[in-house]
Amino acid sequence: MPSLNKVQLIGHLGKDPEIKSFSNGGRIANFSLATSESWKDKTTGEKKEKTEWHRVTVSAEGAIKFIEKYAKKGDAVYVEGKIETRKYTDKDGAEKYATEIIVRPYGGDFKILSSKRTQENQSASEAAPEPFEDEIPF
């Protein structure tokens, strides 16, 4: 039976993305993405909220250029990629595992759904800010 490894997330950037360059000329973009859900507790009536943090690594150069130029802390974004777990050795020599969402050149997507800066610039007007969507070709 075939299998599928596909993740789609809509959330907010926890901080400005970090761009790393390697000696071979390759680059990646790393950022944390927060997804939240809220509900009303049936017994107490209290509003509850839970936030999950996801590590995202983008290796598509076109997307990296876009992220480097436009993506900022607080932006609402859409990410589509794969879940991958990698093994590494920390500075103390202990083996560790990291699970990340990987956005590759083909089979991934990154879009800014709304920008915190756009909302702040329009906050003086009475009209609600309109979200914008910028798409990266992969």
Buried (B, 14 or more C-beta within 10 A) or exposed (E): EEEEEEBEBEBBBBEBBEBEEEEEEEBBBBBBBBBEEEEEEEEEEEEEEEEEEBBBBBBBBEBBBBBBEEBBEBBBBBBBBBEBEEEEEEEEEEEEEEEBBBBBEEBBBBBBBBBBEBBEEEEEEEEEBEEEEEEBEB
